[in-house]
Amino acid sequence: MNAASQQEYPYTETPEALAARLALPFRDPRLIARALTHRSFINENQDALEDNERLEFLGDAVLDFLVGSWLYHRYPEMAEGKLTRLRSALVGTRQLAAFARTLDLGDAMRLGRGEIDGGGRNRDNLLCGTFEALIGALYVDSGMEPVRAFVEPLLGSVIEDIIEQRDDVDAKSSLQEWAQSKGLGVPLYRQVEVSGPDHERIYTFIVVIDGQTYGTGRGSSKQEAGKNAAAETLRELGVD
């Protein structure tokens, strides 16, 4: 793109080129252009008619439904609470911004000069909003099935890592929520044993809630042992 074009269009990939690269079946090219247009661009380009905020609103709702449906069918035995937490992780700002980076949306975002100079192309909230707007635009243009075909491979590429990461914290978080709901205070995790040679330590932790000892957990790190102790306590209590 030459200097004159760069001055007129402060982005390095056109909406049409982005749609072609991502194999998005847009019938109306104006929709994808709108999805990429931040309000700061409107302020500096009077010929630009509409920013992406309405499409962002719609895309947020479409993603909530689609991700919830995808999780429901992919994990038929998973409890509602965990499904809700996974959906929140998948549609959160950080994860949607990560999807936007994977797709290189930053180069196609139509931003005002101030946003560009301030690093807007790599800012989580702008990337997230643009991704949501892109989903909203695709839904308006082509309906749910193309959106599903586009989004589900992205979900599948990260879900196991997210589950693993959340498993590290969910047991402790769930146990803390249960204890506080019963007025029992915050669970305490106490190390009661360390065994094995220096290079293969095994830690043993117990959970103490309101002075009463509950589950025991072991692991090769203190974090793992504490997580396992929390999970065992939830099993003892019959809490998901």
C-alpha positions as CSV (number, residue, x, y, z in Angstrom):
1,M,0.0,0.0,0.0
2,N,1.5,3.4,-1.0
3,A,1.9,6.4,1.2
4,A,-1.2,8.1,-0.2
5,S,-3.3,5.0,0.3
6,Q,-2.0,4.6,3.9
7,Q,-2.9,8.2,4.7
8,E,-6.5,7.6,3.4
9,Y,-6.9,4.1,4.8
10,P,-5.0,3.7,8.1
11,Y,-4.9,-0.1,8.0
12,T,-2.8,-2.6,6.1
13,E,-5.4,-5.2,5.1
14,T,-8.6,-4.2,3.4
15,P,-11.9,-5.7,4.6
16,E,-12.3,-7.6,1.3
17,A,-8.8,-9.1,1.7
18,L,-9.5,-10.1,5.3
19,A,-12.7,-11.9,4.2
20,A,-10.9,-13.7,1.5
21,R,-8.0,-14.7,3.7
22,L,-10.3,-16.1,6.4
23,A,-12.7,-17.7,3.8
24,L,-15.7,-15.8,5.2
25,P,-18.7,-15.9,2.9
26,F,-19.7,-12.3,3.1
27,R,-22.3,-11.3,0.5
28,D,-22.4,-7.7,1.5
29,P,-18.8,-6.3,1.8
30,R,-20.2,-3.2,3.6
31,L,-20.9,-5.4,6.7
32,I,-17.4,-6.6,7.2
33,A,-16.1,-3.1,6.6
34,R,-18.4,-1.8,9.3
35,A,-17.3,-4.6,11.7
36,L,-13.7,-3.4,11.4
37,T,-14.5,0.3,11.9
38,H,-13.9,1.7,15.4
39,R,-15.7,4.9,16.4
40,S,-12.3,6.7,16.4
41,F,-12.1,6.2,12.7
42,I,-15.5,7.7,12.2
43,N,-14.4,10.9,14.0
44,E,-11.6,11.4,11.4
45,N,-13.3,10.1,8.3
46,Q,-16.6,11.8,7.7
47,D,-17.4,9.6,4.7
48,A,-17.5,6.5,7.0
49,L,-21.1,6.0,7.9
50,E,-21.2,3.7,11.0
51,D,-18.9,2.2,13.6
52,N,-19.0,-1.4,14.8
53,E,-20.6,-1.0,18.2
54,R,-24.1,-2.3,17.2
55,L,-22.5,-5.3,15.5
56,E,-20.3,-5.8,18.6
57,F,-23.5,-5.9,20.7
58,L,-25.0,-8.5,18.4
59,G,-21.9,-10.6,18.1
60,D,-21.6,-10.8,21.9
61,A,-25.1,-12.3,22.1
62,V,-24.5,-14.7,19.2
63,L,-21.2,-15.9,20.8
64,D,-22.9,-16.5,24.2
65,F,-25.5,-18.7,22.6
66,L,-23.2,-20.5,20.2
67,V,-20.5,-21.2,22.8
68,G,-23.1,-22.4,25.3
69,S,-24.6,-24.7,22.7
70,W,-21.2,-26.0,21.7
71,L,-20.2,-26.8,25.3
72,Y,-23.6,-28.4,26.0
73,H,-23.2,-30.9,23.2
74,R,-19.5,-31.5,23.5
75,Y,-19.6,-32.3,27.2
76,P,-23.0,-34.0,27.8
77,E,-22.1,-35.1,31.4
78,M,-20.7,-31.8,32.6
79,A,-22.5,-30.0,35.3
80,E,-24.2,-26.6,34.7
81,G,-21.8,-24.7,37.0
82,K,-18.7,-25.8,35.2
83,L,-20.4,-25.2,31.8
84,T,-21.1,-21.7,32.9
85,R,-17.5,-21.1,34.0
86,L,-16.1,-22.5,30.8
87,R,-18.4,-20.3,28.7
88,S,-17.3,-17.3,30.6
89,A,-13.7,-18.1,29.9
90,L,-14.3,-18.7,26.2
91,V,-16.2,-15.4,25.7
92,G,-14.2,-13.3,28.0
93,T,-12.2,-10.3,26.7
94,R,-8.8,-11.9,27.0
95,Q,-9.8,-15.1,25.1
96,L,-11.7,-13.2,22.3
97,A,-8.7,-10.9,22.0
98,A,-6.5,-13.9,21.7
99,F,-8.7,-15.2,18.9
100,A,-8.4,-11.9,17.2
101,R,-4.6,-12.0,17.4
102,T,-4.7,-15.6,16.0
103,L,-6.7,-14.3,13.0
104,D,-4.4,-11.1,12.6
105,L,-7.4,-8.8,12.9
106,G,-5.3,-6.0,14.2
107,D,-3.9,-5.1,10.8
108,A,-7.4,-4.8,9.4
109,M,-9.0,-2.7,12.2
110,R,-10.0,0.8,11.0
111,L,-8.8,3.0,13.8
112,G,-8.3,6.7,14.3
113,R,-4.7,8.0,14.4
114,G,-4.8,8.5,18.1
115,E,-5.8,4.9,18.7
116,I,-3.2,3.7,16.3
117,D,-0.5,5.8,18.0
118,G,-1.7,4.5,21.4
119,G,-1.2,0.9,20.4
120,G,-4.9,0.1,19.7
121,R,-4.1,-2.6,17.3
122,N,-2.8,-4.8,20.1
123,R,-5.2,-3.7,22.9
124,D,-7.4,-6.4,24.3
125,N,-10.6,-4.5,24.5
126,L,-10.4,-3.3,20.9
127,L,-9.4,-6.7,19.6
128,C,-12.2,-8.3,21.5
129,G,-14.8,-5.8,20.3
130,T,-13.7,-6.2,16.7
131,F,-13.9,-10.0,16.9
132,E,-17.4,-9.7,18.4
133,A,-18.4,-7.2,15.6
134,L,-17.0,-9.6,13.0
135,I,-19.2,-12.4,14.4
136,G,-22.2,-10.0,14.4
137,A,-21.6,-9.0,10.8
138,L,-21.3,-12.6,9.6
139,Y,-24.5,-13.5,11.4
140,V,-26.4,-10.6,9.8
141,D,-25.0,-11.4,6.4
142,S,-25.2,-15.2,6.3
143,G,-26.9,-16.6,9.4
144,M,-25.8,-18.9,12.2
145,E,-24.3,-21.8,10.3
146,P,-21.4,-19.9,8.7
147,V,-20.7,-18.4,12.2
148,R,-20.7,-21.8,13.7
149,A,-18.3,-23.1,11.0
150,F,-16.0,-20.2,11.7
151,V,-16.1,-20.2,15.5
152,E,-16.2,-23.8,16.5
153,P,-12.6,-24.7,15.2
154,L,-11.3,-21.7,17.3
155,L,-13.1,-23.1,20.4
156,G,-11.8,-26.6,19.8
157,S,-8.2,-25.3,19.5
158,V,-8.2,-23.9,23.1
159,I,-10.8,-25.7,25.1
160,E,-8.6,-28.4,26.6
161,D,-6.0,-25.9,27.7
162,I,-8.7,-23.8,29.3
163,I,-10.2,-26.8,31.1
164,E,-6.7,-27.7,32.4
165,Q,-6.1,-24.2,33.6
166,R,-9.5,-23.9,35.2
167,D,-9.2,-27.2,36.9
168,D,-6.2,-25.8,38.8
169,V,-8.4,-23.1,40.3
170,D,-12.0,-24.4,40.1
171,A,-11.7,-26.9,42.9
172,K,-10.4,-24.3,45.3
173,S,-12.8,-21.6,44.1
174,S,-15.8,-24.0,44.3
175,L,-14.8,-25.1,47.8
176,Q,-14.4,-21.5,49.0
177,E,-17.8,-20.6,47.6
178,W,-19.4,-23.5,49.4
179,A,-17.6,-22.8,52.7
180,Q,-18.6,-19.1,52.6
181,S,-22.2,-19.9,51.6
182,K,-22.4,-22.0,54.8
183,G,-20.8,-19.2,56.9
184,L,-17.7,-21.3,57.6
185,G,-15.0,-18.9,56.4
186,V,-12.2,-19.5,54.0
187,P,-10.7,-23.0,53.7
188,L,-7.1,-23.5,54.9
189,Y,-4.6,-25.7,53.2
190,R,-2.0,-27.3,55.5
191,Q,1.0,-29.2,54.4
192,V,1.2,-32.4,56.5
193,E,4.0,-34.4,54.8
194,V,6.8,-34.2,52.3
195,S,8.3,-37.4,51.0
196,G,10.5,-38.7,48.2
197,P,14.0,-37.6,47.1
198,D,14.8,-34.0,46.4
199,H,14.2,-34.3,42.6
200,E,10.9,-36.2,43.1
201,R,9.2,-34.6,46.1
202,I,5.6,-35.6,46.9
203,Y,3.6,-33.1,49.0
204,T,0.6,-33.9,51.1
205,F,-2.0,-31.3,52.0
206,I,-5.2,-31.4,54.0
207,V,-8.1,-29.0,54.0
208,V,-9.3,-27.4,57.2
209,I,-12.6,-25.6,57.3
210,D,-13.9,-24.0,60.5
211,G,-11.5,-26.2,62.5
212,Q,-12.6,-29.4,60.9
213,T,-10.3,-31.5,58.7
214,Y,-11.6,-32.6,55.4
215,G,-9.9,-34.0,52.2
216,T,-6.3,-35.0,51.7
217,G,-4.4,-34.4,48.4
218,R,-1.0,-35.3,47.1
219,G,1.0,-33.9,44.3
220,S,4.5,-33.2,42.9
221,S,4.0,-29.5,43.8
222,K,2.3,-27.7,46.6
223,Q,-0.2,-26.2,44.2
224,E,-1.1,-29.6,42.8
225,A,-1.5,-31.1,46.3
226,G,-3.7,-28.3,47.4
227,K,-5.9,-28.5,44.3
228,N,-6.2,-32.3,44.8
229,A,-7.1,-31.8,48.5
230,A,-9.8,-29.3,47.5
231,A,-11.2,-31.7,44.9
232,E,-11.3,-34.6,47.4
233,T,-13.1,-32.4,49.9
234,L,-15.7,-31.5,47.3
235,R,-16.2,-35.2,46.6
236,E,-16.6,-35.9,50.3
237,L,-19.1,-33.1,50.6
238,G,-21.0,-34.1,47.5
239,V,-20.5,-30.7,46.0
240,D,-19.8,-30.3,42.2
